[in-house]
Amino acid sequence: MADDTKRNGEFWALALDRAQLGLWDWNLATGDCYYSPTWWKMLGYAEGELDTSDLWLKLTHPDDCERALASGDRHIAGDTESIETELRLKHKDGRWVWVLDRGGIVERDAEGKPLRLMGVQTDITRQKEAEAALEQVNVRLRLALAASGTGIWHYDIGTNKSYWDPRTREIFGLVSDTDEVTADLWHTYLHPDDKEATERAHLPPPGSKSVTATQYRIVRRDGSVRHVESLVRLIAGAGSAGQILGTVRDITDETKRAEELAYAAHHDALTGLWNRSAFDRLLAENIGAADRLPLAVFYVDLDYFKALNDYAGHAAGDIALKSVAGGIRASLPPSPISAPPCRPAG
């Protein structure tokens, strides 16, 4: 270790240079402020190139001046233990350099009045640029989530705490002003028929990096049943048990439309009976299984139906057809192909 006697001005100048710190020393009595060579270098100037009278204030971004002055005034008044603020200083090439300014009183008079302040400024431009880039990503993410109606939640395994964002709480119908919810709350919403499989899907195995997609039903407190879809992933934590991070999206309307389309693809829109394509498929399946079960086809021929349509109109014909179809369904035992496959001609 170097001898303390060798730690002279040259020693500290070297330390400031290697740490890339700009030092300032402000004499309150005279108003003079000294700036270290590293401070000038940080802003692209030669030492002493500019008039030092209120220099830092002249170089400070207009939007940061009030905050920087207030930080110093609070410290001088004794309201804070030190000066600490972030501000932008004008570089010689015209760009703005973000600095973290830290310092404080180092000398007082006999009555305790501050006489001298010292501090250092650290270039944090890269950090601020990274923060700005991250904020842009977060803004895009929030917009995408809002557009898709997706909520985000996470569960901290180590602390056994769960957090739901506002959209997640809205999907579950939960009225709350805070993100934190009890760890077991989610389980109480699960539909009994989906509960076991859903809970299993939301517990990724240790070390898993895959995303698990699952669809399930929840029962809200008002009794309404909603269909939701979740994407779940385990996020390992350094020195911790990690977190389970997930998204949730209400797909009730999508599920209903899919069910309606599936029904329409196999049923006649007027009578609700199987249509021709569905009848042909089911008939073929049952004929193929005729060696294992009895098979019978009930065929009804509706005579003079065209005359009814011509005489009373198609609306009356539709009413009569629905009545006939209902009577057939009521008179026959349940069977997937026990009803007429399509409407009669005419």
One Martini backbone bead per residue (centre of mass of N, CA, C, O) as a GRO file, in nm:
protein
  346
    1MET     BB    1   0.099   0.035   0.020
    2ALA     BB    2   0.079   0.349   0.009
    3ASP     BB    3   0.196   0.622   0.134
    4ASP     BB    4   0.037   0.889   0.275
    5THR     BB    5   0.256   1.106   0.186
    6LYS     BB    6   0.193   1.044  -0.137
    7ARG     BB    7  -0.099   1.179  -0.108
    8ASN     BB    8  -0.125   1.404  -0.322
    9GLY     BB    9  -0.239   1.590  -0.572
   10GLU     BB   10  -0.152   1.386  -0.790
   11PHE     BB   11  -0.302   1.145  -0.675
   12TRP     BB   12  -0.599   1.268  -0.693
   13ALA     BB   13  -0.594   1.334  -0.991
   14LEU     BB   14  -0.565   1.039  -1.081
   15ALA     BB   15  -0.825   0.934  -0.950
   16LEU     BB   16  -1.023   1.117  -1.105
   17ASP     BB   17  -0.941   1.023  -1.387
   18ARG     BB   18  -1.004   0.715  -1.354
   19ALA     BB   19  -1.310   0.783  -1.247
   20GLN     BB   20  -1.440   1.018  -1.403
   21LEU     BB   21  -1.427   1.290  -1.219
   22GLY     BB   22  -1.582   1.597  -1.135
   23LEU     BB   23  -1.450   1.870  -0.960
   24TRP     BB   24  -1.581   2.092  -0.703
   25ASP     BB   25  -1.506   2.436  -0.557
   26TRP     BB   26  -1.697   2.639  -0.330
   27ASN     BB   27  -1.684   2.985  -0.250
   28LEU     BB   28  -1.910   3.167  -0.073
   29ALA     BB   29  -1.769   3.438  -0.013
   30THR     BB   30  -1.666   3.491  -0.329
   31GLY     BB   31  -1.796   3.279  -0.561
   32ASP     BB   32  -1.586   3.087  -0.624
   33CYS     BB   33  -1.501   2.819  -0.871
   34TYR     BB   34  -1.359   2.506  -0.886
   35TYR     BB   35  -1.225   2.308  -1.162
   36SER     BB   36  -1.132   2.027  -1.272
   37PRO     BB   37  -0.982   1.881  -1.536
   38THR     BB   38  -1.203   1.653  -1.552
   39TRP     BB   39  -1.441   1.842  -1.592
   40TRP     BB   40  -1.356   1.969  -1.859
   41LYS     BB   41  -1.324   1.702  -2.012
   42MET     BB   42  -1.623   1.603  -1.987
   43LEU     BB   43  -1.708   1.881  -2.173
   44GLY     BB   44  -1.460   1.948  -2.391
   45TYR     BB   45  -1.264   2.134  -2.236
   46ALA     BB   46  -1.038   2.351  -2.156
   47GLU     BB   47  -0.868   2.469  -1.912
   48GLY     BB   48  -1.016   2.784  -1.869
   49GLU     BB   49  -1.196   2.857  -2.129
   50LEU     BB   50  -1.400   2.963  -1.919
   51ASP     BB   51  -1.593   3.146  -1.734
   52THR     BB   52  -1.650   3.076  -1.381
   53SER     BB   53  -1.894   3.250  -1.351
   54ASP     BB   54  -2.154   3.060  -1.309
   55LEU     BB   55  -2.098   2.813  -1.500
   56TRP     BB   56  -2.288   2.573  -1.428
   57LEU     BB   57  -2.546   2.745  -1.480
   58LYS     BB   58  -2.491   2.808  -1.783
   59LEU     BB   59  -2.474   2.481  -1.857
   60THR     BB   60  -2.750   2.432  -1.765
   61HIS     BB   61  -3.038   2.312  -1.809
   62PRO     BB   62  -3.334   2.476  -1.787
   63ASP     BB   63  -3.497   2.224  -1.659
   64ASP     BB   64  -3.260   2.194  -1.409
   65CYS     BB   65  -3.205   2.446  -1.238
   66GLU     BB   66  -3.411   2.447  -1.006
   67ARG     BB   67  -3.334   2.170  -0.887
   68ALA     BB   68  -3.033   2.231  -0.831
   69LEU     BB   69  -3.073   2.478  -0.646
   70ALA     BB   70  -3.254   2.337  -0.434
   71SER     BB   71  -3.046   2.130  -0.336
   72GLY     BB   72  -2.843   2.341  -0.224
   73ASP     BB   73  -3.034   2.503  -0.037
   74ARG     BB   74  -3.116   2.272   0.153
   75HIS     BB   75  -2.830   2.214   0.257
   76ILE     BB   76  -2.754   2.499   0.365
   77ALA     BB   77  -3.018   2.499   0.560
   78GLY     BB   78  -3.020   2.184   0.684
   79ASP     BB   79  -3.226   1.967   0.539
   80THR     BB   80  -2.964   1.823   0.430
   81GLU     BB   81  -2.669   1.626   0.419
   82SER     BB   82  -2.676   1.660   0.096
   83ILE     BB   83  -2.590   1.671  -0.236
   84GLU     BB   84  -2.843   1.544  -0.480
   85THR     BB   85  -2.832   1.540  -0.842
   86GLU     BB   86  -2.977   1.563  -1.166
   87LEU     BB   87  -2.809   1.682  -1.471
   88ARG     BB   88  -2.753   1.904  -1.746
   89LEU     BB   89  -2.467   1.957  -1.959
   90LYS     BB   90  -2.293   2.149  -2.181
   91HIS     BB   91  -2.128   2.064  -2.445
   92LYS     BB   92  -1.912   2.176  -2.680
   93ASP     BB   93  -2.077   2.011  -2.919
   94GLY     BB   94  -2.399   2.050  -2.792
   95ARG     BB   95  -2.444   1.839  -2.603
   96TRP     BB   96  -2.586   1.644  -2.341
   97VAL     BB   97  -2.476   1.593  -2.003
   98TRP     BB   98  -2.519   1.359  -1.770
   99VAL     BB   99  -2.524   1.422  -1.411
  100LEU     BB  100  -2.401   1.336  -1.089
  101ASP     BB  101  -2.455   1.537  -0.803
  102ARG     BB  102  -2.213   1.550  -0.531
  103GLY     BB  103  -2.224   1.704  -0.194
  104GLY     BB  104  -2.080   1.955   0.045
  105ILE     BB  105  -1.995   2.071   0.341
  106VAL     BB  106  -1.640   2.164   0.454
  107GLU     BB  107  -1.693   2.468   0.571
  108ARG     BB  108  -1.688   2.680   0.867
  109ASP     BB  109  -1.752   2.903   1.088
  110ALA     BB  110  -1.778   2.986   1.418
  111GLU     BB  111  -2.111   2.993   1.369
  112GLY     BB  112  -2.169   2.769   1.124
  113LYS     BB  113  -2.125   2.898   0.860
  114PRO     BB  114  -2.105   2.848   0.540
  115LEU     BB  115  -1.802   2.853   0.316
  116ARG     BB  116  -1.774   2.549   0.186
  117LEU     BB  117  -1.796   2.354  -0.119
  118MET     BB  118  -1.803   2.004  -0.224
  119GLY     BB  119  -1.773   1.802  -0.535
  120VAL     BB  120  -1.911   1.558  -0.764
  121GLN     BB  121  -1.920   1.455  -1.116
  122THR     BB  122  -2.108   1.211  -1.299
  123ASP     BB  123  -2.125   1.035  -1.585
  124ILE     BB  124  -2.479   0.928  -1.691
  125THR     BB  125  -2.564   0.903  -1.993
  126ARG     BB  126  -2.589   0.599  -2.048
  127GLN     BB  127  -2.799   0.545  -1.831
  128LYS     BB  128  -3.018   0.741  -1.945
  129GLU     BB  129  -3.039   0.605  -2.221
  130ALA     BB  130  -3.127   0.330  -2.112
  131GLU     BB  131  -3.383   0.434  -1.971
  132ALA     BB  132  -3.518   0.545  -2.227
  133ALA     BB  133  -3.525   0.278  -2.383
  134LEU     BB  134  -3.690   0.124  -2.171
  135GLU     BB  135  -3.938   0.311  -2.178
  136GLN     BB  136  -4.010   0.252  -2.472
  137VAL     BB  137  -4.063  -0.045  -2.430
  138ASN     BB  138  -4.284  -0.007  -2.213
  139VAL     BB  139  -4.479   0.152  -2.388
  140ARG     BB  140  -4.522  -0.064  -2.603
  141LEU     BB  141  -4.623  -0.279  -2.408
  142ARG     BB  142  -4.868  -0.123  -2.296
  143LEU     BB  143  -5.007  -0.091  -2.570
  144ALA     BB  144  -5.029  -0.391  -2.640
  145LEU     BB  145  -5.192  -0.474  -2.389
  146ALA     BB  146  -5.429  -0.280  -2.434
  147ALA     BB  147  -5.511  -0.385  -2.720
  148SER     BB  148  -5.540  -0.701  -2.608
  149GLY     BB  149  -5.635  -0.724  -2.301
  150THR     BB  150  -5.378  -0.769  -2.120
  151GLY     BB  151  -5.252  -0.921  -1.836
  152ILE     BB  152  -5.034  -0.894  -1.541
  153TRP     BB  153  -4.851  -1.140  -1.346
  154HIS     BB  154  -4.701  -1.232  -1.018
  155TYR     BB  155  -4.507  -1.486  -0.837
  156ASP     BB  156  -4.345  -1.512  -0.528
  157ILE     BB  157  -4.201  -1.781  -0.395
  158GLY     BB  158  -4.043  -1.683  -0.140
  159THR     BB  159  -4.288  -1.477  -0.029
  160ASN     BB  160  -4.581  -1.548  -0.116
  161LYS     BB  161  -4.651  -1.334  -0.356
  162SER     BB  162  -4.898  -1.139  -0.530
  163TYR     BB  163  -4.942  -0.973  -0.863
  164TRP     BB  164  -5.185  -0.742  -1.001
  165ASP     BB  165  -5.292  -0.582  -1.248
  166PRO     BB  166  -5.558  -0.398  -1.347
  167ARG     BB  167  -5.647  -0.596  -1.575
  168THR     BB  168  -5.658  -0.852  -1.407
  169ARG     BB  169  -5.867  -0.748  -1.203
  170GLU     BB  170  -6.085  -0.702  -1.416
  171ILE     BB  171  -6.119  -0.992  -1.518
  172PHE     BB  172  -6.191  -1.095  -1.210
  173GLY     BB  173  -6.353  -0.862  -1.054
  174LEU     BB  174  -6.145  -0.692  -0.885
  175VAL     BB  175  -6.150  -0.471  -0.609
  176SER     BB  176  -5.851  -0.266  -0.626
  177ASP     BB  177  -5.562  -0.043  -0.544
  178THR     BB  178  -5.369  -0.294  -0.548
  179ASP     BB  179  -5.145  -0.540  -0.661
  180GLU     BB  180  -5.158  -0.688  -0.406
  181VAL     BB  181  -5.224  -1.030  -0.329
  182THR     BB  182  -5.324  -1.311  -0.229
  183ALA     BB  183  -5.195  -1.619  -0.300
  184ASP     BB  184  -5.498  -1.777  -0.293
  185LEU     BB  185  -5.702  -1.619  -0.475
  186TRP     BB  186  -5.696  -1.755  -0.756
  187HIS     BB  187  -5.812  -2.036  -0.670
  188THR     BB  188  -6.111  -1.923  -0.606
  189TYR     BB  189  -6.182  -1.884  -0.931
  190LEU     BB  190  -6.185  -2.167  -1.014
  191HIS     BB  191  -6.315  -2.403  -1.187
  192PRO     BB  192  -6.383  -2.713  -1.079
  193ASP     BB  193  -6.321  -2.861  -1.365
  194ASP     BB  194  -6.021  -2.691  -1.390
  195LYS     BB  195  -5.837  -2.677  -1.137
  196GLU     BB  196  -5.619  -2.900  -1.148
  197ALA     BB  197  -5.497  -2.842  -1.433
  198THR     BB  198  -5.433  -2.540  -1.386
  199GLU     BB  199  -5.241  -2.563  -1.144
  200ARG     BB  200  -5.035  -2.741  -1.293
  201ALA     BB  201  -4.972  -2.531  -1.529
  202HIS     BB  202  -4.871  -2.308  -1.293
  203LEU     BB  203  -4.613  -2.527  -1.238
  204PRO     BB  204  -4.319  -2.506  -1.320
  205PRO     BB  205  -4.040  -2.656  -1.347
  206PRO     BB  206  -3.739  -2.657  -1.246
  207GLY     BB  207  -3.559  -2.477  -1.500
  208SER     BB  208  -3.766  -2.368  -1.672
  209LYS     BB  209  -3.807  -2.188  -2.012
  210SER     BB  210  -4.088  -2.228  -2.081
  211VAL     BB  211  -4.408  -2.174  -2.228
  212THR     BB  212  -4.731  -2.186  -2.085
  213ALA     BB  213  -5.040  -2.278  -2.225
  214THR     BB  214  -5.374  -2.184  -2.101
  215GLN     BB  215  -5.720  -2.290  -2.063
  216TYR     BB  216  -5.988  -2.144  -1.863
  217ARG     BB  217  -6.210  -2.119  -1.589
  218ILE     BB  218  -6.399  -1.865  -1.424
  219VAL     BB  219  -6.550  -1.752  -1.109
  220ARG     BB  220  -6.709  -1.496  -1.025
  221ARG     BB  221  -6.867  -1.329  -0.766
  222ASP     BB  222  -7.138  -1.300  -0.959
  223GLY     BB  223  -7.125  -1.602  -1.123
  224SER     BB  224  -6.966  -1.561  -1.363
  225VAL     BB  225  -6.837  -1.708  -1.660
  226ARG     BB  226  -6.494  -1.726  -1.767
  227HIS     BB  227  -6.270  -1.719  -2.032
  228VAL     BB  228  -5.917  -1.799  -2.018
  229GLU     BB  229  -5.573  -1.696  -2.095
  230SER     BB  230  -5.242  -1.833  -2.030
  231LEU     BB  231  -4.903  -1.726  -1.976
  232VAL     BB  232  -4.621  -1.922  -1.851
  233ARG     BB  233  -4.319  -1.841  -1.646
  234LEU     BB  234  -4.007  -1.911  -1.523
  235ILE     BB  235  -3.811  -1.694  -1.305
  236ALA     BB  236  -3.503  -1.680  -1.222
  237GLY     BB  237  -3.325  -1.618  -0.914
  238ALA     BB  238  -3.075  -1.465  -0.757
  239GLY     BB  239  -3.088  -1.616  -0.452
  240SER     BB  240  -3.376  -1.730  -0.534
  241ALA     BB  241  -3.682  -1.887  -0.613
  242GLY     BB  242  -3.840  -1.692  -0.777
  243GLN     BB  243  -4.074  -1.653  -1.056
  244ILE     BB  244  -4.412  -1.626  -1.170
  245LEU     BB  245  -4.492  -1.542  -1.499
  246GLY     BB  246  -4.793  -1.373  -1.634
  247THR     BB  247  -5.075  -1.396  -1.844
  248VAL     BB  248  -5.407  -1.247  -1.917
  249ARG     BB  249  -5.709  -1.344  -2.110
  250ASP     BB  250  -6.017  -1.270  -2.237
  251ILE     BB  251  -6.206  -1.545  -2.425
  252THR     BB  252  -6.519  -1.558  -2.428
  253ASP     BB  253  -6.602  -1.452  -2.709
  254GLU     BB  254  -6.426  -1.646  -2.872
  255THR     BB  255  -6.551  -1.908  -2.765
  256LYS     BB  256  -6.839  -1.850  -2.856
  257ARG     BB  257  -6.780  -1.823  -3.160
  258ALA     BB  258  -6.660  -2.105  -3.196
  259GLU     BB  259  -6.918  -2.256  -3.108
  260GLU     BB  260  -7.104  -2.134  -3.324
  261LEU     BB  261  -6.943  -2.233  -3.571
  262ALA     BB  262  -6.953  -2.533  -3.502
  263TYR     BB  263  -7.260  -2.553  -3.507
  264ALA     BB  264  -7.309  -2.435  -3.799
  265ALA     BB  265  -7.139  -2.667  -3.946
  266HIS     BB  266  -7.375  -2.906  -3.833
  267HIS     BB  267  -7.634  -2.713  -3.866
  268ASP     BB  268  -7.945  -2.609  -3.908
  269ALA     BB  269  -8.064  -2.288  -3.880
  270LEU     BB  270  -8.375  -2.354  -3.845
  271THR     BB  271  -8.397  -2.651  -3.684
  272GLY     BB  272  -8.113  -2.774  -3.553
  273LEU     BB  273  -8.027  -2.986  -3.733
  274TRP     BB  274  -7.858  -3.186  -3.899
  275ASN     BB  275  -7.673  -3.173  -4.162
  276ARG     BB  276  -7.566  -3.334  -4.436
  277SER     BB  277  -7.262  -3.364  -4.364
  278ALA     BB  278  -7.309  -3.468  -4.075
  279PHE     BB  279  -7.484  -3.708  -4.146
  280ASP     BB  280  -7.286  -3.858  -4.330
  281ARG     BB  281  -7.067  -3.894  -4.119
  282LEU     BB  282  -7.234  -4.040  -3.896
  283LEU     BB  283  -7.333  -4.272  -4.071
  284ALA     BB  284  -7.056  -4.389  -4.141
  285GLU     BB  285  -6.968  -4.442  -3.848
  286ASN     BB  286  -7.212  -4.634  -3.776
  287ILE     BB  287  -7.169  -4.843  -3.997
  288GLY     BB  288  -6.878  -4.918  -3.900
  289ALA     BB  289  -7.026  -4.994  -3.600
  290ALA     BB  290  -7.252  -5.228  -3.651
  291ASP     BB  291  -7.109  -5.475  -3.497
  292ARG     BB  292  -7.161  -5.318  -3.198
  293LEU     BB  293  -7.443  -5.193  -3.302
  294PRO     BB  294  -7.740  -5.086  -3.355
  295LEU     BB  295  -7.908  -4.988  -3.670
  296ALA     BB  296  -8.113  -4.695  -3.755
  297VAL     BB  297  -8.329  -4.535  -3.998
  298PHE     BB  298  -8.522  -4.238  -3.997
  299TYR     BB  299  -8.771  -4.163  -4.242
  300VAL     BB  300  -8.912  -3.851  -4.369
  301ASP     BB  301  -9.192  -3.764  -4.574
  302LEU     BB  302  -9.283  -3.446  -4.703
  303ASP     BB  303  -9.569  -3.375  -4.838
  304TYR     BB  304  -9.661  -3.084  -4.999
  305PHE     BB  305  -9.460  -2.847  -4.919
  306LYS     BB  306  -9.469  -2.660  -5.166
  307ALA     BB  307  -9.767  -2.587  -5.143
  308LEU     BB  308  -9.743  -2.442  -4.871
  309ASN     BB  309  -9.548  -2.223  -4.967
  310ASP     BB  310  -9.728  -2.114  -5.202
  311TYR     BB  311  -9.981  -2.045  -5.019
  312ALA     BB  312  -9.839  -1.921  -4.727
  313GLY     BB  313  -9.543  -1.926  -4.738
  314HIS     BB  314  -9.223  -1.954  -4.608
  315ALA     BB  315  -9.282  -1.883  -4.313
  316ALA     BB  316  -9.492  -2.107  -4.270
  317GLY     BB  317  -9.304  -2.337  -4.353
  318ASP     BB  318  -9.098  -2.296  -4.126
  319ILE     BB  319  -9.288  -2.345  -3.890
  320ALA     BB  320  -9.368  -2.633  -3.974
  321LEU     BB  321  -9.084  -2.755  -3.977
  322LYS     BB  322  -9.012  -2.701  -3.678
  323SER     BB  323  -9.245  -2.870  -3.568
  324VAL     BB  324  -9.163  -3.139  -3.689
  325ALA     BB  325  -8.878  -3.154  -3.571
  326GLY     BB  326  -8.968  -3.144  -3.274
  327GLY     BB  327  -9.141  -3.402  -3.283
  328ILE     BB  328  -8.916  -3.598  -3.358
  329ARG     BB  329  -8.730  -3.550  -3.117
  330ALA     BB  330  -8.949  -3.629  -2.897
  331SER     BB  331  -9.005  -3.939  -3.020
  332LEU     BB  332  -8.699  -3.996  -2.991
  333PRO     BB  333  -8.424  -4.128  -2.912
  334PRO     BB  334  -8.116  -4.068  -2.845
  335SER     BB  335  -7.933  -3.950  -3.140
  336PRO     BB  336  -7.713  -3.825  -3.376
  337ILE     BB  337  -7.916  -3.963  -3.636
  338SER     BB  338  -8.249  -3.933  -3.578
  339ALA     BB  339  -8.262  -3.690  -3.770
  340PRO     BB  340  -8.308  -3.496  -4.013
  341PRO     BB  341  -8.060  -3.354  -4.222
  342CYS     BB  342  -8.284  -3.182  -4.386
  343ARG     BB  343  -8.464  -3.019  -4.587
  344PRO     BB  344  -8.714  -3.012  -4.781
  345ALA     BB  345  -8.819  -2.979  -5.070
  346GLY     BB  346  -8.957  -2.652  -5.128
   0.00000   0.00000   0.00000
